[in-house]
Amino acid sequence: MQRKIRLGFHVSMQGSVANAAQEALSNGYGTFQMFVTNPRSWAIGEINGNDSLMFKELVRKSHAMPFAHASYLCNPSSPKDDIHRKTISSLKGNMENCARLGIRYLVIHIGSHLGAGHVAALRNSAETISHVIDTTSGVELLLENSAGYTNSFGSDFKEIAKIMDEIGREKVGVCLDTCHAYAYGYDIATAAGTAALMDEIEQAVGMRSVKLVHLNDSKYQLGSHLDRHWHIGKGHIGRQGFIDFFRNMRLKTDCFVMETPEDEYGDRESDMRAALSIIEETRLGRV
């Protein structure tokens, strides 16, 4: 099967949001992801009009599809009132900045219930996300699967489906992270494991709900519950695992963003080469 694939990375907005779009344009990325405010602060940085106009023009020139990722501090599943209020305020601010930049999708972590349990996590996350959606328009939230760390919620797609049912299926989308899926226990290093994951996604949330894939290898073994992204083909999913993943993938999205580290083991250039080689081997096209 021939398919067009948009490849890119999570890029930096340091200095100006326009720098993120410039990096995508300079490197020929078909898609990219960025923060639209400081990811480690509750405060929402303002985006000035000139930066916004420059960002939009660079995106237009690059033809790249931009995505944003919400601040790390956000925790929709938290049972704590102060975190609940801060998460709502932060998500609204992130969405408003996305709207200023013309970014359609904002990826969010569903978070941790902090020991309150999954029933409480479902109630709290659905309430938080619903409130944000109902009071902020123009940007769609994408729920990202987690690696299954202690007290996390939304590690499997049946849990994500429950949140979507509470919120309204048409109101939110999904982001699939390959490292998180593998760390949780989906054996996408094998063709059978990828097929099983695709079956679950199709039955639980629907293929068209997945708007973005975070294409990351895993530094640690299957079911480790450790969120440690690694270089494409060099981790426990491995090159053959990603070949099998693309060959057995039934998702409708064409956007694949890598969030891999830059260190002595690899960088963006080497990870892009690895991803392109894998896609070429699976006879997929590239945008």
C-alpha positions in Angstrom: 0.0 0.0 0.0 1.3 3.4 -1.0 0.8 6.2 1.5 2.1 9.8 2.1 3.7 10.3 5.4 4.6 13.6 7.0 7.7 13.4 9.3 9.0 15.9 11.7 10.2 16.5 15.3 9.2 18.4 18.4 11.0 21.7 17.9 12.0 24.6 20.2 10.1 27.9 20.4 13.0 29.5 22.3 13.5 33.1 21.4 10.3 33.3 19.4 7.5 30.9 18.3 8.5 31.8 14.7 11.8 29.9 15.3 9.9 26.7 15.6 8.3 27.1 12.2 11.6 28.3 10.7 13.3 25.1 11.9 10.5 23.1 10.2 10.9 25.1 7.0 14.7 24.9 7.0 14.8 21.1 7.5 11.9 20.2 5.2 9.7 18.7 7.9 6.2 17.7 6.8 4.9 18.2 10.4 6.2 19.4 13.7 5.2 19.9 17.3 6.1 22.7 19.8 5.1 24.2 23.1 3.2 27.5 22.9 4.3 28.6 26.4 6.8 27.6 29.0 6.1 23.9 29.6 7.3 23.9 33.2 5.4 26.9 34.4 1.7 27.6 35.2 2.1 31.1 33.7 1.0 31.5 30.1 3.4 33.6 28.0 1.9 36.0 25.6 2.5 35.7 21.9 2.9 39.1 20.2 1.2 39.9 16.9 4.4 40.1 14.8 5.6 36.6 16.0 2.2 35.2 15.3 2.1 36.6 11.7 5.7 35.4 11.1 4.8 31.9 12.4 1.8 31.6 10.1 3.8 32.8 7.1 6.6 30.3 7.7 4.0 27.5 8.1 2.4 28.5 4.9 5.8 28.4 3.1 6.8 25.1 4.6 3.4 23.3 4.0 4.1 21.6 7.4 1.3 20.6 9.7 1.9 22.1 13.2 0.8 20.6 16.5 1.2 21.9 20.0 1.9 20.1 23.3 0.4 21.3 26.6 2.5 22.2 29.6 3.9 19.3 31.6 2.3 20.6 34.8 -1.3 20.0 33.6 -3.0 17.1 35.3 -6.6 16.6 34.3 -6.9 13.5 36.5 -5.8 15.2 39.7 -8.2 15.0 42.7 -6.7 18.2 44.1 -8.8 21.3 43.7 -5.9 23.7 43.2 -4.3 21.5 40.5 -7.8 21.2 38.9 -8.1 25.0 38.7 -4.6 25.5 37.5 -4.9 22.8 34.9 -8.1 24.4 33.5 -6.4 27.8 33.4 -3.3 26.5 31.7 -5.1 24.4 29.1 -7.3 27.4 28.2 -4.2 29.6 27.9 -2.4 26.9 25.7 -5.5 26.7 23.5 -5.8 30.4 23.1 -2.1 30.6 22.1 -2.7 27.8 19.6 -5.6 29.8 18.1 -3.4 32.9 17.7 -0.9 30.8 15.8 -3.5 28.9 13.7 -2.6 25.5 15.3 -5.5 23.2 15.2 -4.5 20.5 17.7 -3.1 20.5 21.3 -1.8 17.3 22.7 -2.4 16.7 26.4 -1.4 14.1 29.0 -4.4 12.7 30.9 -2.2 12.6 34.0 -2.1 10.9 37.4 -4.9 10.3 39.9 -2.4 10.5 42.7 -3.8 7.4 44.4 -7.4 8.4 44.2 -8.2 5.5 41.8 -9.4 5.1 38.2 -13.0 6.0 38.9 -12.0 9.3 40.3 -9.5 9.8 37.5 -12.3 9.2 34.9 -14.6 11.7 36.7 -11.9 14.4 37.2 -10.3 14.2 33.7 -13.7 14.2 31.9 -14.9 17.1 34.0 -11.7 19.1 33.5 -11.4 18.5 29.7 -15.1 19.1 29.2 -15.0 22.4 31.0 -12.0 23.5 28.9 -13.6 22.4 25.6 -16.9 24.1 26.4 -15.3 27.5 27.2 -12.6 27.6 24.6 -13.1 27.1 20.9 -11.1 26.6 17.7 -8.6 24.1 18.9 -9.1 20.3 19.4 -7.5 18.5 22.3 -5.7 15.2 21.6 -5.5 12.7 24.4 -2.1 11.0 24.5 -1.7 7.4 25.8 0.7 7.1 28.8 3.4 4.5 29.6 1.5 3.1 32.6 3.5 4.6 35.4 2.2 4.4 38.9 -1.3 6.1 39.3 -1.4 7.1 35.7 -4.7 7.1 33.8 -5.3 6.6 30.1 -2.5 4.0 29.4 -4.8 1.8 27.3 -7.2 2.9 24.6 -10.2 1.4 26.5 -9.6 3.9 29.2 -9.2 6.7 26.7 -12.5 5.6 25.1 -14.2 6.0 28.5 -13.0 9.6 28.8 -14.1 10.3 25.2 -17.6 8.8 26.0 -17.9 11.1 29.0 -16.8 14.2 27.1 -18.4 13.4 23.7 -16.7 11.4 21.0 -16.8 14.2 18.5 -15.2 16.8 20.8 -11.7 15.2 21.3 -9.1 13.2 19.4 -6.2 10.9 20.2 -2.4 11.0 20.0 -0.7 7.6 19.8 2.8 7.5 21.3 4.7 4.3 20.3 7.2 4.4 23.2 4.4 4.8 25.7 2.4 2.0 24.1 5.4 -0.4 24.2 6.3 0.6 27.7 2.7 -0.1 28.8 2.7 -3.5 27.3 1.6 -3.3 23.7 4.2 -5.4 21.8 4.5 -3.3 18.7 7.9 -4.8 18.1 6.0 -7.6 16.5 3.6 -7.7 13.6 1.0 -9.6 15.8 1.4 -7.0 18.5 0.8 -4.1 16.2 -2.2 -5.8 14.7 -3.6 -6.3 18.2 -3.0 -2.7 19.0 -4.7 -1.6 15.8 -7.7 -3.8 16.6 -8.0 -2.2 20.1 -7.7 1.3 18.7 -10.3 0.6 16.0 -12.8 -0.9 18.5 -12.2 1.5 21.3 -11.7 5.0 19.8 -11.8 4.6 16.1 -9.0 5.0 13.6 -10.0 8.5 12.5 -9.8 9.7 16.1 -6.0 9.3 16.0 -4.7 12.6 14.5 -1.0 12.3 15.4 1.6 9.6 16.1 4.5 10.3 18.4 7.1 8.1 16.7 9.5 7.1 19.4 11.6 4.0 20.1 11.7 2.8 23.7 14.9 2.8 25.8 13.5 0.1 28.1 11.8 -3.3 27.7 8.2 -4.2 26.9 5.9 -3.4 29.9 8.6 -1.4 31.8 6.1 1.5 32.4 9.1 3.8 31.9 8.6 6.8 29.6 12.1 6.9 28.1 12.1 7.8 24.4 15.0 6.5 22.3 16.4 6.8 18.9 14.4 5.2 16.0 15.4 1.6 15.5 18.0 1.6 18.3 15.6 0.8 21.2 13.6 -2.2 22.2 11.0 -1.7 19.4 13.8 -1.8 16.9 14.1 -1.3 13.2 12.2 -4.4 12.3 9.5 -3.5 14.9 8.9 -0.2 13.2 8.9 -1.9 9.8 6.2 -4.2 11.0 4.4 -1.3 12.7 4.1 0.6 9.4 3.2 -2.5 7.4 0.4 -3.4 9.8 -0.7 0.1 10.7 -4.3 1.0 9.8 -4.4 4.6 11.1 -5.8 7.4 8.9 -3.4 10.1 10.0 -0.3 11.0 7.9 1.5 13.0 10.7 4.4 11.4 12.6 6.4 13.5 15.1 9.6 12.2 16.7 10.4 13.3 20.3 13.8 11.6 20.4 16.8 12.8 22.4 20.0 14.4 21.0 23.0 12.8 22.5 26.1 10.7 21.6 23.8 7.9 20.4 22.0 9.9 17.8 20.4 13.2 16.8 17.6 14.5 14.6 19.5 13.9 11.4 20.2 10.3 12.2 16.7 9.7 13.5 15.2 11.2 10.3 17.4 9.0 8.2 16.3 5.9 10.1 12.6 6.8 9.9 12.9 7.5 6.1 14.7 4.2 5.6 12.1 2.3 7.4 9.3 4.0 5.5 11.0 3.4 2.2 11.4 -0.3 3.1 7.6 -0.5 3.8 7.0 1.2 0.4 5.4 4.3 1.9 5.7 7.7 0.3 6.8 10.9 2.1 5.6 14.5 2.1 
